[in-house]
Amino acid sequence: MRIAGFAPIAEYLDRGIPVSLGTNSPPCNNRMSMMDEMWLAGLMHKAISQNPEAVPAKEVLRMATRNGAIALNRFDTSGSLEAGKSADITLLNLNKLCSTPTYNLYSTIVYQSTSAVVDTVYVNGRKLLHKGELTTIDEEALIREGQRRGQAIVKRAGINF
């Protein structure tokens, strides 16, 4: 969005085109959060079309889950919870201030929730996040290394802040 503008998602959905969401590299949006992507996709298309019913929350959640598997031509192995598919699941804890009160589950997930509600993540049956903590990566070491490499790149590029 910072560099390319907006796709007419409401129009695509009206035409039956499966739209998916994802995150991009840090130079494009910096946040790398599917929760943020869902929130933005739901709100910005309401504003663009001046239609509060454009791109409903249920469709946004579908764009972030099922339609991603469809777009990658992997719906036979992922994109829904069923026998024979990858055991990929994200468990949300909606007992947080940002997601309270909850009246409509789809709306709560898309418009209220932040990454703070992401509690547990399994990828192919392997637990990668538990109670908000990474289970397979030393997060502190990763942060230190990321900071070190980022500073080295900035220094090599001659960028002064």
C-alpha positions as CSV (number, residue, x, y, z in Angstrom):
1,M,0.0,0.0,0.0
2,R,2.9,2.3,0.7
3,I,4.1,2.1,-2.9
4,A,1.4,0.5,-5.1
5,G,-2.1,1.7,-4.2
6,F,-5.2,-0.4,-3.8
7,A,-6.6,-3.4,-5.6
8,P,-10.4,-3.3,-6.1
9,I,-11.0,-6.2,-3.7
10,A,-14.7,-5.5,-3.2
11,E,-15.1,-5.8,-7.0
12,Y,-13.0,-9.0,-7.2
13,L,-15.2,-10.6,-4.4
14,D,-18.4,-9.5,-6.2
15,R,-17.0,-11.3,-9.3
16,G,-16.3,-14.5,-7.4
17,I,-12.5,-14.1,-7.5
18,P,-10.9,-15.7,-4.5
19,V,-8.7,-13.0,-2.9
20,S,-6.0,-13.9,-0.3
21,L,-4.0,-11.9,2.2
22,G,-0.4,-12.1,3.3
23,T,2.4,-10.1,4.7
24,N,5.2,-8.7,2.6
25,S,8.8,-7.8,3.4
26,P,9.6,-5.1,6.0
27,P,10.4,-2.5,3.3
28,C,6.8,-2.7,2.1
29,N,4.8,-2.4,5.2
30,N,7.0,-3.0,8.3
31,R,4.4,-4.8,10.4
32,M,4.5,-8.4,9.2
33,S,1.2,-9.1,11.1
34,M,-1.7,-11.0,9.6
35,M,-3.9,-9.4,12.3
36,D,-3.0,-6.0,11.0
37,E,-3.4,-7.1,7.4
38,M,-7.0,-8.3,8.1
39,W,-7.9,-5.1,10.0
40,L,-6.6,-2.9,7.2
41,A,-8.2,-4.9,4.4
42,G,-11.5,-4.8,6.1
43,L,-11.5,-1.1,6.8
44,M,-9.7,0.4,3.8
45,H,-12.1,-1.1,1.3
46,K,-15.1,0.2,3.2
47,A,-13.6,3.7,3.0
48,I,-12.5,3.4,-0.7
49,S,-16.0,2.2,-1.8
50,Q,-17.8,4.4,0.8
51,N,-19.8,1.3,1.6
52,P,-19.8,0.0,5.2
53,E,-20.8,-3.5,4.0
54,A,-17.9,-3.9,1.5
55,V,-15.5,-6.7,2.3
56,P,-17.2,-8.1,5.4
57,A,-15.3,-9.5,8.3
58,K,-16.2,-13.1,7.5
59,E,-14.8,-12.7,4.0
60,V,-11.6,-11.0,5.3
61,L,-11.0,-14.0,7.6
62,R,-11.5,-16.3,4.7
63,M,-9.0,-14.2,2.7
64,A,-6.4,-14.7,5.5
65,T,-7.0,-18.5,5.8
66,R,-8.7,-20.7,3.3
67,N,-8.1,-18.4,0.2
68,G,-4.4,-18.3,0.9
69,A,-4.3,-22.1,0.4
70,I,-6.4,-21.7,-2.7
71,A,-4.1,-19.0,-4.1
72,L,-1.0,-21.2,-3.5
73,N,-2.8,-24.2,-5.2
74,R,-2.5,-26.1,-1.8
75,F,-6.1,-26.4,-0.8
76,D,-5.8,-30.2,-1.1
77,T,-3.3,-30.2,1.7
78,S,-4.0,-27.0,3.8
79,G,-6.4,-24.2,4.3
80,S,-9.0,-26.0,6.4
81,L,-9.0,-28.3,9.4
82,E,-9.7,-31.8,8.1
83,A,-8.2,-35.3,8.1
84,G,-5.3,-35.6,5.7
85,K,-4.4,-31.9,5.6
86,S,-1.5,-30.2,7.3
87,A,-2.1,-29.6,11.0
88,D,-1.7,-25.8,10.7
89,I,-3.7,-23.9,13.3
90,T,-3.6,-20.6,15.1
91,L,-5.3,-20.5,18.5
92,L,-6.5,-17.1,19.6
93,N,-7.2,-16.0,23.2
94,L,-10.0,-13.4,22.9
95,N,-10.0,-12.8,26.7
96,K,-7.9,-9.7,26.2
97,L,-8.8,-6.0,26.5
98,C,-8.4,-5.4,22.7
99,S,-11.0,-8.1,21.9
100,T,-13.6,-7.2,24.6
101,P,-16.5,-7.0,24.3
102,T,-17.2,-9.7,21.7
103,Y,-20.6,-9.6,19.9
104,N,-19.7,-11.1,16.6
105,L,-16.7,-13.4,16.4
106,Y,-15.7,-12.5,12.8
107,S,-15.9,-8.8,13.6
108,T,-14.0,-9.2,16.8
109,I,-11.1,-11.1,15.1
110,V,-10.9,-8.7,12.2
111,Y,-11.6,-5.3,13.6
112,Q,-10.7,-5.5,17.3
113,S,-8.0,-8.1,17.8
114,T,-4.3,-7.5,17.5
115,S,-1.4,-9.9,17.5
116,A,-1.7,-9.9,21.3
117,V,-4.5,-12.4,21.0
118,V,-2.4,-14.9,19.1
119,D,-1.7,-17.5,21.8
120,T,-0.6,-20.8,20.2
121,V,0.5,-21.7,16.7
122,Y,1.0,-25.2,15.2
123,V,2.5,-25.7,11.7
124,N,2.3,-29.2,10.3
125,G,1.4,-30.4,13.9
126,R,4.5,-28.8,15.4
127,K,4.0,-26.2,18.2
128,L,5.9,-23.1,17.2
129,L,4.2,-20.6,19.6
130,H,2.8,-21.4,23.1
131,K,1.1,-18.8,25.2
132,G,2.7,-16.1,23.1
133,E,6.3,-17.5,23.4
134,L,8.3,-19.0,20.6
135,T,9.1,-22.6,21.2
136,T,11.8,-23.4,18.6
137,I,13.7,-20.1,18.4
138,D,15.6,-18.1,21.0
139,E,13.7,-14.8,20.5
140,E,16.2,-12.7,22.4
141,A,19.1,-14.0,20.3
142,L,17.1,-13.4,17.1
143,I,16.4,-9.8,18.1
144,R,20.0,-9.2,18.8
145,E,21.1,-10.7,15.5
146,G,18.5,-8.9,13.6
147,Q,19.5,-5.6,15.1
148,R,23.2,-6.3,14.5
149,R,22.6,-7.2,10.8
150,G,20.3,-4.2,10.3
151,Q,22.9,-1.8,11.7
152,A,25.6,-3.4,9.5
153,I,23.4,-2.9,6.4
154,V,22.7,0.7,7.3
155,K,26.4,1.4,7.9
156,R,27.5,-0.3,4.6
157,A,24.8,1.8,2.8
158,G,26.1,5.0,4.3
159,I,22.7,5.9,5.7
160,N,22.8,8.4,8.6
161,F,19.9,8.8,11.0
